[in-house]
């Protein structure tokens, strides 16, 4: 979609990163932008510069399919899904942070969300609630769900991509459990893979 491609390109501007848009019911990629990029019409004359060890811009990396990033709060979709596999009822009183021993997880800007059921905690992206949930769910079962969602696996996609990684397992410590539940820590995902998960839910 040329218009959508132009809109996405204008929106990202000169910032590093990626924009990718999928039609959820078909899997069609409507837009894919990676920045920094290069003019493909000039690739021959710029090739030496593009592959130079001194080039730190990595224009040949398609960040939409090859860039690996912490998923952040988008990962809470999987955390809540795993919680729902075992429990339904949930109540949490958010005072702006969650404390577990020496570890503290804060909500964005320290916002105190107050009494939260599961839907409210998800809607508010309450880090405290999801940190607590992360301590309740079974790490091995959580890993099995992540593997079902194609972490640590190949994707049904033909262009070059990197595999997303999920490292939580039965030997993980409390800090990794807390971080993983809110989409931080060692979990890494490509924008393409994140979009596939969102589109599957959509």
VEXVEXTI-746583 format. One record per residue (C-alpha): residue number from 1; residue in three letters; chain; x, y, z. Coordinates in steps of 0.25 Angstrom, whole numbers, plus 5000, padded with zeros to 4 digits. Each point is the difference from the previous one (the first is absolute). Example, Ala and Ser with C-alpha at 12.3 -4.5 7.8 and 13.67 -1.06 7.14 Angstrom:
<recs>
nuza->1	lumvex->ALA	zapa->A	x->5049	y->4982	z->5031
nuza->2	lumvex->SER	zapa->A	x->5006	y->5014	z->4998
</recs>
This chain:
<recs>
nuza->1	lumvex->UNK	zapa->A	x->5000	y->5000	z->5000
nuza->2	lumvex->UNK	zapa->A	x->5008	y->5012	z->4995
nuza->3	lumvex->UNK	zapa->A	x->4992	y->5010	z->5007
nuza->4	lumvex->UNK	zapa->A	x->5002	y->4993	z->5013
nuza->5	lumvex->UNK	zapa->A	x->5014	y->4997	z->4998
nuza->6	lumvex->UNK	zapa->A	x->5003	y->5015	z->4998
nuza->7	lumvex->UNK	zapa->A	x->4992	y->5004	z->5012
nuza->8	lumvex->UNK	zapa->A	x->5008	y->4990	z->5009
nuza->9	lumvex->UNK	zapa->A	x->5013	y->5005	z->4994
nuza->10	lumvex->UNK	zapa->A	x->4996	y->5014	z->5003
nuza->11	lumvex->UNK	zapa->A	x->4996	y->4996	z->5014
nuza->12	lumvex->UNK	zapa->A	x->5013	y->4993	z->5004
nuza->13	lumvex->UNK	zapa->A	x->5008	y->5011	z->4993
nuza->14	lumvex->UNK	zapa->A	x->5015	y->4999	z->5003
nuza->15	lumvex->UNK	zapa->A	x->4998	y->4992	z->5013
nuza->16	lumvex->UNK	zapa->A	x->5006	y->4986	z->5001
nuza->17	lumvex->UNK	zapa->A	x->4989	y->4989	z->5000
nuza->18	lumvex->UNK	zapa->A	x->4989	y->4994	z->4992
nuza->19	lumvex->UNK	zapa->A	x->4986	y->5001	z->4996
nuza->20	lumvex->UNK	zapa->A	x->4992	y->4987	z->4995
nuza->21	lumvex->UNK	zapa->A	x->4985	y->4999	z->4997
nuza->22	lumvex->UNK	zapa->A	x->4993	y->4987	z->4998
nuza->23	lumvex->UNK	zapa->A	x->4986	y->4996	z->4995
nuza->24	lumvex->UNK	zapa->A	x->4996	y->4991	z->5012
nuza->25	lumvex->UNK	zapa->A	x->4991	y->4991	z->4993
nuza->26	lumvex->UNK	zapa->A	x->5009	y->4997	z->4988
nuza->27	lumvex->UNK	zapa->A	x->5014	y->5003	z->5005
nuza->28	lumvex->UNK	zapa->A	x->5003	y->5009	z->4988
nuza->29	lumvex->UNK	zapa->A	x->5011	y->5010	z->5004
nuza->30	lumvex->UNK	zapa->A	x->4994	y->5014	z->4996
nuza->31	lumvex->UNK	zapa->A	x->5012	y->5008	z->5004
nuza->32	lumvex->UNK	zapa->A	x->5015	y->4998	z->5005
nuza->33	lumvex->UNK	zapa->A	x->5009	y->5011	z->5003
nuza->34	lumvex->UNK	zapa->A	x->5014	y->4998	z->5006
nuza->35	lumvex->UNK	zapa->A	x->5009	y->5012	z->5004
nuza->36	lumvex->UNK	zapa->A	x->5011	y->5003	z->4997
nuza->37	lumvex->UNK	zapa->A	x->4998	y->4995	z->4986
nuza->38	lumvex->UNK	zapa->A	x->5007	y->5003	z->4987
nuza->39	lumvex->UNK	zapa->A	x->4996	y->5003	z->4985
nuza->40	lumvex->UNK	zapa->A	x->5000	y->4987	z->4993
nuza->41	lumvex->UNK	zapa->A	x->5002	y->5007	z->4987
nuza->42	lumvex->UNK	zapa->A	x->5014	y->5004	z->5005
nuza->43	lumvex->UNK	zapa->A	x->5004	y->4987	z->5006
nuza->44	lumvex->UNK	zapa->A	x->5011	y->4997	z->4991
nuza->45	lumvex->UNK	zapa->A	x->5007	y->5013	z->5002
nuza->46	lumvex->UNK	zapa->A	x->4998	y->5000	z->5015
nuza->47	lumvex->UNK	zapa->A	x->5003	y->4985	z->5002
nuza->48	lumvex->UNK	zapa->A	x->5014	y->5002	z->5006
nuza->49	lumvex->UNK	zapa->A	x->4994	y->5011	z->5010
nuza->50	lumvex->UNK	zapa->A	x->4988	y->4991	z->5004
nuza->51	lumvex->UNK	zapa->A	x->5009	y->4988	z->5003
nuza->52	lumvex->UNK	zapa->A	x->5011	y->5008	z->5006
nuza->53	lumvex->UNK	zapa->A	x->5004	y->4995	z->5015
nuza->54	lumvex->UNK	zapa->A	x->5000	y->5015	z->5003
nuza->55	lumvex->UNK	zapa->A	x->4985	y->5002	z->4996
nuza->56	lumvex->UNK	zapa->A	x->4992	y->5000	z->5013
nuza->57	lumvex->UNK	zapa->A	x->4987	y->5002	z->4994
nuza->58	lumvex->UNK	zapa->A	x->4997	y->4986	z->4995
nuza->59	lumvex->UNK	zapa->A	x->4991	y->5004	z->4989
nuza->60	lumvex->UNK	zapa->A	x->5000	y->4986	z->4994
nuza->61	lumvex->UNK	zapa->A	x->4993	y->4994	z->5012
nuza->62	lumvex->UNK	zapa->A	x->4985	y->5000	z->4999
nuza->63	lumvex->UNK	zapa->A	x->4996	y->5004	z->5014
nuza->64	lumvex->UNK	zapa->A	x->4986	y->4996	z->4997
nuza->65	lumvex->UNK	zapa->A	x->5004	y->4985	z->4999
nuza->66	lumvex->UNK	zapa->A	x->5014	y->5000	z->5005
nuza->67	lumvex->UNK	zapa->A	x->5000	y->5010	z->5012
nuza->68	lumvex->UNK	zapa->A	x->4999	y->4993	z->5013
nuza->69	lumvex->UNK	zapa->A	x->4994	y->5009	z->5011
nuza->70	lumvex->UNK	zapa->A	x->4994	y->4998	z->5014
nuza->71	lumvex->UNK	zapa->A	x->4985	y->4999	z->4997
nuza->72	lumvex->UNK	zapa->A	x->4996	y->5009	z->5012
nuza->73	lumvex->UNK	zapa->A	x->4985	y->5000	z->5004
nuza->74	lumvex->UNK	zapa->A	x->4996	y->4994	z->4987
nuza->75	lumvex->UNK	zapa->A	x->5005	y->4987	z->5006
nuza->76	lumvex->UNK	zapa->A	x->4989	y->5001	z->5011
nuza->77	lumvex->UNK	zapa->A	x->4991	y->4994	z->4990
nuza->78	lumvex->UNK	zapa->A	x->5007	y->4987	z->5002
nuza->79	lumvex->UNK	zapa->A	x->5001	y->5001	z->5015
nuza->80	lumvex->UNK	zapa->A	x->4985	y->5002	z->5002
nuza->81	lumvex->UNK	zapa->A	x->4998	y->4989	z->4990
nuza->82	lumvex->UNK	zapa->A	x->5008	y->4990	z->5009
nuza->83	lumvex->UNK	zapa->A	x->4994	y->5005	z->5012
nuza->84	lumvex->UNK	zapa->A	x->4986	y->4998	z->4994
nuza->85	lumvex->UNK	zapa->A	x->5004	y->4985	z->4997
nuza->86	lumvex->UNK	zapa->A	x->5000	y->4998	z->5015
nuza->87	lumvex->UNK	zapa->A	x->4992	y->5010	z->5007
nuza->88	lumvex->UNK	zapa->A	x->4989	y->5010	z->4997
nuza->89	lumvex->UNK	zapa->A	x->4997	y->5009	z->5012
nuza->90	lumvex->UNK	zapa->A	x->5011	y->5010	z->5003
nuza->91	lumvex->UNK	zapa->A	x->5000	y->5012	z->5010
nuza->92	lumvex->UNK	zapa->A	x->5012	y->5009	z->5002
nuza->93	lumvex->UNK	zapa->A	x->5001	y->5013	z->5008
nuza->94	lumvex->UNK	zapa->A	x->5011	y->5009	z->4992
nuza->95	lumvex->UNK	zapa->A	x->5007	y->5010	z->5008
nuza->96	lumvex->UNK	zapa->A	x->5009	y->5004	z->4989
nuza->97	lumvex->UNK	zapa->A	x->5011	y->4989	z->5002
nuza->98	lumvex->UNK	zapa->A	x->5001	y->4985	z->5003
nuza->99	lumvex->UNK	zapa->A	x->5010	y->4995	z->5011
nuza->100	lumvex->UNK	zapa->A	x->5006	y->4986	z->5000
nuza->101	lumvex->UNK	zapa->A	x->5011	y->4999	z->5010
nuza->102	lumvex->UNK	zapa->A	x->5011	y->5009	z->4995
nuza->103	lumvex->UNK	zapa->A	x->4994	y->5002	z->4986
nuza->104	lumvex->UNK	zapa->A	x->4990	y->5011	z->4997
nuza->105	lumvex->UNK	zapa->A	x->4992	y->5002	z->4987
nuza->106	lumvex->UNK	zapa->A	x->4994	y->5013	z->4998
nuza->107	lumvex->UNK	zapa->A	x->4988	y->5004	z->4992
nuza->108	lumvex->UNK	zapa->A	x->5002	y->5011	z->4989
nuza->109	lumvex->UNK	zapa->A	x->5003	y->5013	z->5007
nuza->110	lumvex->UNK	zapa->A	x->4997	y->4993	z->5013
nuza->111	lumvex->UNK	zapa->A	x->4985	y->5001	z->4997
nuza->112	lumvex->UNK	zapa->A	x->4991	y->4993	z->5011
nuza->113	lumvex->UNK	zapa->A	x->4989	y->4993	z->4992
nuza->114	lumvex->UNK	zapa->A	x->4993	y->4996	z->5013
nuza->115	lumvex->UNK	zapa->A	x->4991	y->4988	z->5000
nuza->116	lumvex->UNK	zapa->A	x->5002	y->4992	z->4987
nuza->117	lumvex->UNK	zapa->A	x->4993	y->4987	z->4995
nuza->118	lumvex->UNK	zapa->A	x->5007	y->4993	z->4988
nuza->119	lumvex->UNK	zapa->A	x->4993	y->5008	z->4989
nuza->120	lumvex->UNK	zapa->A	x->5003	y->5013	z->5007
nuza->121	lumvex->UNK	zapa->A	x->5015	y->4996	z->5003
nuza->122	lumvex->UNK	zapa->A	x->5001	y->4997	z->4985
nuza->123	lumvex->UNK	zapa->A	x->4993	y->5012	z->4995
nuza->124	lumvex->UNK	zapa->A	x->5009	y->5009	z->5009
nuza->125	lumvex->UNK	zapa->A	x->5013	y->4992	z->4997
nuza->126	lumvex->UNK	zapa->A	x->5002	y->4999	z->5015
nuza->127	lumvex->UNK	zapa->A	x->5014	y->4996	z->5002
nuza->128	lumvex->UNK	zapa->A	x->4998	y->4997	z->5015
nuza->129	lumvex->UNK	zapa->A	x->4988	y->4990	z->4997
nuza->130	lumvex->UNK	zapa->A	x->5008	y->4993	z->4989
nuza->131	lumvex->UNK	zapa->A	x->5012	y->4999	z->5008
nuza->132	lumvex->UNK	zapa->A	x->4992	y->4993	z->5011
nuza->133	lumvex->UNK	zapa->A	x->4993	y->4991	z->4989
nuza->134	lumvex->UNK	zapa->A	x->5014	y->4997	z->4995
nuza->135	lumvex->UNK	zapa->A	x->5003	y->4994	z->5014
nuza->136	lumvex->UNK	zapa->A	x->4988	y->4992	z->5000
nuza->137	lumvex->UNK	zapa->A	x->5000	y->4993	z->4986
nuza->138	lumvex->UNK	zapa->A	x->5009	y->4987	z->4998
nuza->139	lumvex->UNK	zapa->A	x->5013	y->5004	z->4992
nuza->140	lumvex->UNK	zapa->A	x->5000	y->4987	z->4993
nuza->141	lumvex->UNK	zapa->A	x->4986	y->5001	z->4995
nuza->142	lumvex->UNK	zapa->A	x->5002	y->5015	z->4996
nuza->143	lumvex->UNK	zapa->A	x->5012	y->4995	z->4992
nuza->144	lumvex->UNK	zapa->A	x->4991	y->4990	z->4993
nuza->145	lumvex->UNK	zapa->A	x->4990	y->5011	z->4997
nuza->146	lumvex->UNK	zapa->A	x->5012	y->5008	z->4994
nuza->147	lumvex->UNK	zapa->A	x->5005	y->4989	z->4992
nuza->148	lumvex->UNK	zapa->A	x->4985	y->4998	z->4995
nuza->149	lumvex->UNK	zapa->A	x->5001	y->5014	z->4995
nuza->150	lumvex->UNK	zapa->A	x->5013	y->4997	z->4993
nuza->151	lumvex->UNK	zapa->A	x->5010	y->5006	z->5009
nuza->152	lumvex->UNK	zapa->A	x->5014	y->4992	z->4998
nuza->153	lumvex->UNK	zapa->A	x->4994	y->4995	z->4987
nuza->154	lumvex->UNK	zapa->A	x->4999	y->5002	z->4985
nuza->155	lumvex->UNK	zapa->A	x->4989	y->5009	z->4995
nuza->156	lumvex->UNK	zapa->A	x->4991	y->4997	z->4988
nuza->157	lumvex->UNK	zapa->A	x->5007	y->5012	z->4992
nuza->158	lumvex->UNK	zapa->A	x->5009	y->4999	z->4988
nuza->159	lumvex->UNK	zapa->A	x->5008	y->5013	z->5001
nuza->160	lumvex->UNK	zapa->A	x->5013	y->5000	z->5009
nuza->161	lumvex->UNK	zapa->A	x->4996	y->5002	z->5015
nuza->162	lumvex->UNK	zapa->A	x->5006	y->4997	z->5014
nuza->163	lumvex->UNK	zapa->A	x->4993	y->4991	z->5010
nuza->164	lumvex->UNK	zapa->A	x->4994	y->5006	z->5012
nuza->165	lumvex->UNK	zapa->A	x->5005	y->4994	z->5013
nuza->166	lumvex->UNK	zapa->A	x->4993	y->4997	z->5013
nuza->167	lumvex->UNK	zapa->A	x->5010	y->4995	z->5011
nuza->168	lumvex->UNK	zapa->A	x->4991	y->4998	z->5012
nuza->169	lumvex->UNK	zapa->A	x->4999	y->4986	z->5006
nuza->170	lumvex->UNK	zapa->A	x->5000	y->4992	z->5013
nuza->171	lumvex->UNK	zapa->A	x->5014	y->5005	z->5004
nuza->172	lumvex->UNK	zapa->A	x->4997	y->5015	z->4998
nuza->173	lumvex->UNK	zapa->A	x->5001	y->5009	z->5013
nuza->174	lumvex->UNK	zapa->A	x->4989	y->5009	z->5005
nuza->175	lumvex->UNK	zapa->A	x->5006	y->5012	z->4993
nuza->176	lumvex->UNK	zapa->A	x->4999	y->4994	z->4986
nuza->177	lumvex->UNK	zapa->A	x->4986	y->4995	z->5003
nuza->178	lumvex->UNK	zapa->A	x->4996	y->5015	z->5004
nuza->179	lumvex->UNK	zapa->A	x->5007	y->5006	z->4988
nuza->180	lumvex->UNK	zapa->A	x->4995	y->4989	z->4990
nuza->181	lumvex->UNK	zapa->A	x->4985	y->5002	z->5004
nuza->182	lumvex->UNK	zapa->A	x->5001	y->5015	z->4997
nuza->183	lumvex->UNK	zapa->A	x->5007	y->4998	z->4986
nuza->184	lumvex->UNK	zapa->A	x->5014	y->5004	z->5005
nuza->185	lumvex->UNK	zapa->A	x->5012	y->4991	z->5004
nuza->186	lumvex->UNK	zapa->A	x->5006	y->4990	z->4990
nuza->187	lumvex->UNK	zapa->A	x->4988	y->4999	z->4991
nuza->188	lumvex->UNK	zapa->A	x->5003	y->5005	z->4986
nuza->189	lumvex->UNK	zapa->A	x->4990	y->5001	z->4988
nuza->190	lumvex->UNK	zapa->A	x->5000	y->5005	z->4986
nuza->191	lumvex->UNK	zapa->A	x->4989	y->5010	z->4996
nuza->192	lumvex->UNK	zapa->A	x->4996	y->4990	z->4990
nuza->193	lumvex->UNK	zapa->A	x->4998	y->4989	z->5010
nuza->194	lumvex->UNK	zapa->A	x->4993	y->5010	z->5010
nuza->195	lumvex->UNK	zapa->A	x->4990	y->5004	z->4989
nuza->196	lumvex->UNK	zapa->A	x->4997	y->4985	z->4997
nuza->197	lumvex->UNK	zapa->A	x->4996	y->4998	z->5014
nuza->198	lumvex->UNK	zapa->A	x->4991	y->5012	z->5001
nuza->199	lumvex->UNK	zapa->A	x->4994	y->4997	z->4986
nuza->200	lumvex->UNK	zapa->A	x->4997	y->4986	z->5005
nuza->201	lumvex->UNK	zapa->A	x->4993	y->5005	z->5012
nuza->202	lumvex->UNK	zapa->A	x->4993	y->5011	z->4991
</recs>
